[in-house]
């Protein structure tokens, strides 16, 4: 059953009419829904609501509520991903999509010494990717995408109860049991070529957990997805 996010505060009402152009276009023109078919709607403050289509045209979709379903896909941990921006936008889009599906709640694009991109571009497209990935995976909260920031500034930032994990091949071997009791974790992933030795020393100096997750050398996007999954799928 297709699932749609809508910024609409009357979800849960018995009958509703929706005029949101993007939603109506998707339902009427792209997916070609017809009267009698069902779909799921949600917003960031609600459970899932199952509606039946009772009227549809190019301007409006009319719906009748069938039932509501409690969301069971909420992650046990809150993970914030600090990922160094890649040169290719496609790789960043891939990270946002897949890590949203895994359950990452916030994304922080980083500028580090070896980062080849200094500005977060095409933000509207990136936000759309987050929305669509949230619709697909069953989560209710669309992750936050923050503005780009310097890694050096993060060493001095208040982590607000989040445990910082800094991925580096010179770090200590990762032992999962040491992190089982932590519910809030900040994951730091380096760019192509990894974090520099100077950044590694700074991370240790400021109390970051510098960890080696594998003997293999991962691409930046692979590391983002693999390490996030370690904390979110166990």
ROTORRO-469240 format. One record per residue (C-alpha): residue number from 1; residue in one letter; x, y, z. Coordinates in nm, 4 decimals, always signed. Layout:
REM ROTORRO-469240
(keti NUM A (X Y Z)),
...
REM end
This chain:
REM ROTORRO-469240
(keti 1 X (+0.0000 +0.0000 +0.0000)),
(keti 2 X (+0.1393 +0.3384 -0.0980)),
(keti 3 X (+0.2335 +0.5705 +0.1873)),
(keti 4 X (+0.2399 +0.9525 +0.1712)),
(keti 5 X (+0.3653 +1.2261 +0.4026)),
(keti 6 X (+0.1394 +1.5293 +0.4246)),
(keti 7 X (+0.1847 +1.8432 +0.6300)),
(keti 8 X (-0.1847 +1.8409 +0.7133)),
(keti 9 X (-0.3145 +1.8791 +1.0688)),
(keti 10 X (-0.6544 +1.7164 +1.0120)),
(keti 11 X (-0.5252 +1.3645 +0.9486)),
(keti 12 X (-0.7466 +1.1230 +1.1388)),
(keti 13 X (-1.0710 +1.3001 +1.0484)),
(keti 14 X (-1.3444 +1.0765 +0.9074)),
(keti 15 X (-1.3540 +1.2432 +0.5672)),
(keti 16 X (-1.1029 +1.4882 +0.4222)),
(keti 17 X (-1.0470 +1.6731 +0.0968)),
(keti 18 X (-0.6897 +1.7325 -0.0142)),
(keti 19 X (-0.5832 +1.9959 -0.2648)),
(keti 20 X (-0.2045 +1.9682 -0.2230)),
(keti 21 X (-0.0831 +1.9911 -0.5832)),
(keti 22 X (+0.2081 +1.7512 -0.5503)),
(keti 23 X (-0.0003 +1.4892 -0.3678)),
(keti 24 X (-0.2956 +1.5181 -0.6083)),
(keti 25 X (-0.0644 +1.4924 -0.9106)),
(keti 26 X (+0.1059 +1.1843 -0.7646)),
(keti 27 X (-0.2236 +1.0101 -0.6869)),
(keti 28 X (-0.4193 +1.1077 -0.9980)),
(keti 29 X (-0.1606 +1.1348 -1.2754)),
(keti 30 X (+0.1419 +0.9270 -1.1728)),
(keti 31 X (-0.0048 +0.6345 -0.9790)),
(keti 32 X (-0.3508 +0.6608 -1.1376)),
(keti 33 X (-0.5443 +0.5727 -0.8232)),
(keti 34 X (-0.9150 +0.5187 -0.8640)),
(keti 35 X (-1.2192 +0.5388 -0.6365)),
(keti 36 X (-1.2236 +0.2486 -0.3891)),
(keti 37 X (-0.8462 +0.2076 -0.3652)),
(keti 38 X (-0.6657 +0.2629 -0.0351)),
(keti 39 X (-0.3536 +0.4481 +0.0723)),
(keti 40 X (-0.1707 +0.5483 +0.3910)),
(keti 41 X (-0.1204 +0.9059 +0.5099)),
(keti 42 X (+0.0981 +1.0341 +0.7929)),
(keti 43 X (+0.2484 +1.3531 +0.9267)),
(keti 44 X (+0.5283 +1.4014 +1.1763)),
(keti 45 X (+0.2894 +1.4141 +1.4717)),
(keti 46 X (+0.0717 +1.1117 +1.4038)),
(keti 47 X (+0.0385 +0.7404 +1.3486)),
(keti 48 X (-0.0411 +0.5996 +1.0049)),
(keti 49 X (-0.3951 +0.6540 +0.8781)),
(keti 50 X (-0.5474 +0.4220 +0.6193)),
(keti 51 X (-0.7895 +0.6008 +0.3885)),
(keti 52 X (-1.0129 +0.4884 +0.1042)),
(keti 53 X (-1.0464 +0.7116 -0.2007)),
(keti 54 X (-1.4050 +0.8251 -0.2477)),
(keti 55 X (-1.3358 +1.0862 -0.5121)),
(keti 56 X (-1.0377 +1.1862 -0.7255)),
(keti 57 X (-0.9686 +1.4289 -1.0078)),
(keti 58 X (-0.6844 +1.6512 -1.1252)),
(keti 59 X (-0.7580 +1.9120 -0.8572)),
(keti 60 X (-0.8672 +1.7214 -0.5469)),
(keti 61 X (-0.8611 +1.3870 -0.3697)),
(keti 62 X (-1.1454 +1.3004 -0.1308)),
(keti 63 X (-1.0798 +1.0345 +0.1309)),
(keti 64 X (-1.2695 +0.8377 +0.3925)),
(keti 65 X (-1.0907 +0.7025 +0.7011)),
(keti 66 X (-1.0802 +0.3249 +0.7418)),
(keti 67 X (-0.8437 +0.2852 +1.0396)),
(keti 68 X (-0.5323 +0.4120 +1.2139)),
(keti 69 X (-0.2210 +0.2079 +1.2828)),
(keti 70 X (+0.0425 +0.2748 +1.5492)),
(keti 71 X (+0.3876 +0.3200 +1.3999)),
(keti 72 X (+0.6209 +0.0366 +1.5052)),
(keti 73 X (+0.9267 +0.1296 +1.2978)),
(keti 74 X (+1.0681 +0.3918 +1.5349)),
(keti 75 X (+1.4375 +0.3289 +1.6039)),
(keti 76 X (+1.5507 +0.2277 +1.9516)),
(keti 77 X (+1.8463 +0.4668 +1.9234)),
(keti 78 X (+1.8778 +0.8208 +1.8017)),
(keti 79 X (+2.1616 +0.8471 +1.5528)),
(keti 80 X (+2.2933 +1.1739 +1.4117)),
(keti 81 X (+2.5201 +1.1309 +1.1103)),
(keti 82 X (+2.8022 +1.3800 +1.0538)),
(keti 83 X (+2.9231 +1.2902 +0.7056)),
(keti 84 X (+3.1920 +1.4675 +0.5088)),
(keti 85 X (+3.0441 +1.5946 +0.1840)),
(keti 86 X (+3.1455 +1.3990 -0.1231)),
(keti 87 X (+3.2519 +1.5524 -0.4534)),
(keti 88 X (+2.9714 +1.3754 -0.6385)),
(keti 89 X (+2.6186 +1.4756 -0.5370)),
(keti 90 X (+2.4885 +1.1299 -0.6303)),
(keti 91 X (+2.6875 +0.9763 -0.3452)),
(keti 92 X (+2.5447 +1.2219 -0.0941)),
(keti 93 X (+2.1944 +1.1519 -0.2198)),
(keti 94 X (+2.2575 +0.7796 -0.1784)),
(keti 95 X (+2.3735 +0.8290 +0.1821)),
(keti 96 X (+2.0680 +1.0372 +0.2695)),
(keti 97 X (+1.8277 +0.7894 +0.1145)),
(keti 98 X (+1.9703 +0.4707 +0.2617)),
(keti 99 X (+2.0492 +0.6106 +0.6065)),
(keti 100 X (+1.6975 +0.7525 +0.6310)),
(keti 101 X (+1.5643 +0.4047 +0.5591)),
(keti 102 X (+1.7886 +0.2711 +0.8369)),
(keti 103 X (+1.6580 +0.5265 +1.0875)),
(keti 104 X (+1.9113 +0.8121 +1.1079)),
(keti 105 X (+1.7292 +1.1101 +1.2589)),
(keti 106 X (+1.9579 +1.4022 +1.1641)),
(keti 107 X (+2.2196 +1.4665 +0.8972)),
(keti 108 X (+2.5088 +1.7118 +0.9358)),
(keti 109 X (+2.7179 +1.7695 +0.6185)),
(keti 110 X (+3.0812 +1.8216 +0.7220)),
(keti 111 X (+3.3711 +2.0159 +0.5783)),
(keti 112 X (+3.6973 +1.8515 +0.6817)),
(keti 113 X (+4.0558 +1.8910 +0.5596)),
(keti 114 X (+4.0145 +1.6511 +0.2655)),
(keti 115 X (+3.6571 +1.7420 +0.1735)),
(keti 116 X (+3.6312 +1.8400 -0.1938)),
(keti 117 X (+3.2962 +2.0173 -0.1610)),
(keti 118 X (+3.2428 +2.3294 +0.0481)),
(keti 119 X (+2.8766 +2.4100 -0.0146)),
(keti 120 X (+2.5633 +2.1997 +0.0228)),
(keti 121 X (+2.3857 +2.2333 -0.3113)),
(keti 122 X (+2.0437 +2.1273 -0.4418)),
(keti 123 X (+1.8989 +2.1250 -0.0919)),
(keti 124 X (+1.5402 +2.1150 -0.2196)),
(keti 125 X (+1.6168 +1.7909 -0.4043)),
(keti 126 X (+1.7892 +1.6465 -0.0964)),
(keti 127 X (+1.4882 +1.7277 +0.1200)),
(keti 128 X (+1.2633 +1.5532 -0.1301)),
(keti 129 X (+1.4850 +1.2442 -0.1097)),
(keti 130 X (+1.4492 +1.2446 +0.2700)),
(keti 131 X (+1.0715 +1.2734 +0.2432)),
(keti 132 X (+1.0380 +0.9929 -0.0110)),
(keti 133 X (+1.2698 +0.7624 +0.1850)),
(keti 134 X (+1.0622 +0.8255 +0.4994)),
(keti 135 X (+0.7429 +0.7413 +0.3128)),
(keti 136 X (+0.8988 +0.4207 +0.1843)),
(keti 137 X (+1.0504 +0.2863 +0.5064)),
(keti 138 X (+0.7553 +0.3338 +0.7436)),
(keti 139 X (+0.9095 +0.5952 +0.9732)),
(keti 140 X (+0.6973 +0.8976 +1.0692)),
(keti 141 X (+0.9661 +1.1587 +1.1340)),
(keti 142 X (+1.1442 +1.3024 +0.8322)),
(keti 143 X (+1.5122 +1.3460 +0.9279)),
(keti 144 X (+1.6544 +1.6934 +0.9692)),
(keti 145 X (+1.9129 +1.8099 +0.7167)),
(keti 146 X (+2.1350 +2.0786 +0.8673)),
(keti 147 X (+2.3540 +2.3316 +0.6921)),
(keti 148 X (+2.7155 +2.2421 +0.6219)),
(keti 149 X (+2.9602 +2.2905 +0.9098)),
(keti 150 X (+3.3330 +2.2686 +0.9795)),
(keti 151 X (+3.4638 +1.9565 +1.1532)),
(keti 152 X (+3.7006 +2.1666 +1.3636)),
(keti 153 X (+3.4006 +2.3482 +1.5126)),
(keti 154 X (+3.2372 +2.0187 +1.6055)),
(keti 155 X (+3.5267 +1.9291 +1.8356)),
(keti 156 X (+3.4203 +2.2214 +2.0567)),
(keti 157 X (+3.0433 +2.1764 +2.0277)),
(keti 158 X (+2.8128 +2.0701 +2.3083)),
(keti 159 X (+2.7100 +1.7155 +2.2130)),
(keti 160 X (+2.3892 +1.7468 +2.4209)),
(keti 161 X (+2.4039 +1.3940 +2.5574)),
(keti 162 X (+2.5162 +1.2298 +2.2330)),
(keti 163 X (+2.8194 +0.9989 +2.2389)),
(keti 164 X (+3.0627 +1.0942 +1.9572)),
(keti 165 X (+3.1959 +0.8064 +1.7441)),
(keti 166 X (+3.4781 +0.8987 +1.5067)),
(keti 167 X (+3.5505 +0.6408 +1.2347)),
(keti 168 X (+3.9206 +0.6040 +1.1581)),
(keti 169 X (+4.1509 +0.3160 +1.0642)),
(keti 170 X (+4.3919 +0.4144 +1.3439)),
(keti 171 X (+4.1182 +0.3991 +1.6053)),
(keti 172 X (+4.0528 +0.1306 +1.8643)),
(keti 173 X (+3.8798 -0.1881 +1.7531)),
(keti 174 X (+3.5035 -0.1481 +1.7687)),
(keti 175 X (+3.3412 -0.3559 +2.0438)),
(keti 176 X (+2.9657 -0.3313 +2.0198)),
(keti 177 X (+2.8918 -0.4271 +2.3814)),
(keti 178 X (+3.0598 -0.1081 +2.5015)),
(keti 179 X (+2.7908 +0.0960 +2.3248)),
(keti 180 X (+2.4806 -0.1142 +2.3906)),
(keti 181 X (+2.3561 +0.1146 +2.6689)),
(keti 182 X (+2.3943 +0.4385 +2.4720)),
(keti 183 X (+2.0711 +0.5630 +2.3130)),
(keti 184 X (+2.2094 +0.8792 +2.1509)),
(keti 185 X (+2.5128 +0.8519 +1.9224)),
(keti 186 X (+2.6865 +1.0958 +1.6856)),
(keti 187 X (+2.8665 +0.9159 +1.4007)),
(keti 188 X (+3.1468 +1.1012 +1.2213)),
(keti 189 X (+3.2430 +0.9763 +0.8737)),
(keti 190 X (+3.5374 +1.1108 +0.6755)),
(keti 191 X (+3.5549 +1.2093 +0.3071)),
(keti 192 X (+3.7264 +1.0311 +0.0207)),
(keti 193 X (+4.0690 +0.9574 +0.1671)),
(keti 194 X (+3.9370 +0.9605 +0.5232)),
(keti 195 X (+3.9965 +1.2035 +0.8070)),
(keti 196 X (+4.3536 +1.3335 +0.8295)),
(keti 197 X (+4.5953 +1.2265 +1.1034)),
(keti 198 X (+4.5697 +1.5775 +1.2472)),
(keti 199 X (+4.1902 +1.5471 +1.2697)),
(keti 200 X (+4.2287 +1.2042 +1.4301)),
(keti 201 X (+4.4578 +1.3492 +1.6988)),
(keti 202 X (+4.2122 +1.6342 +1.7612)),
(keti 203 X (+3.9213 +1.3931 +1.7926)),
(keti 204 X (+4.1078 +1.1924 +2.0568)),
(keti 205 X (+4.2092 +1.5111 +2.2369)),
(keti 206 X (+3.8473 +1.6241 +2.2675)),
(keti 207 X (+3.7226 +1.2906 +2.3963)),
(keti 208 X (+3.5715 +1.1397 +2.0829)),
(keti 209 X (+3.5513 +0.7603 +2.0636)),
(keti 210 X (+3.7915 +0.6952 +1.7755)),
(keti 211 X (+3.7063 +0.3523 +1.6391)),
(keti 212 X (+3.8109 +0.1163 +1.3631)),
(keti 213 X (+3.5108 -0.0768 +1.2357)),
(keti 214 X (+3.6878 -0.2991 +0.9833)),
(keti 215 X (+4.0243 -0.3825 +0.8345)),
(keti 216 X (+3.8730 -0.2975 +0.4977)),
(keti 217 X (+3.8910 +0.0525 +0.3537)),
(keti 218 X (+3.5354 +0.1664 +0.2786)),
(keti 219 X (+3.4192 +0.4405 +0.0486)),
(keti 220 X (+3.2671 +0.7329 +0.2366)),
(keti 221 X (+2.9115 +0.6388 +0.1405)),
(keti 222 X (+2.9667 +0.2720 +0.2302)),
(keti 223 X (+3.1043 +0.3650 +0.5723)),
(keti 224 X (+2.8068 +0.5918 +0.6423)),
(keti 225 X (+2.5573 +0.3167 +0.5700)),
(keti 226 X (+2.7503 +0.0266 +0.7261)),
(keti 227 X (+2.8285 +0.2012 +1.0550)),
(keti 228 X (+2.4794 +0.3461 +1.0909)),
(keti 229 X (+2.3334 -0.0004 +1.0430)),
(keti 230 X (+2.5505 -0.1421 +1.3222)),
(keti 231 X (+2.3782 +0.0827 +1.5743)),
(keti 232 X (+2.0288 +0.0922 +1.4260)),
(keti 233 X (+1.9625 -0.2678 +1.3247)),
(keti 234 X (+2.0872 -0.4463 +1.6370)),
REM end
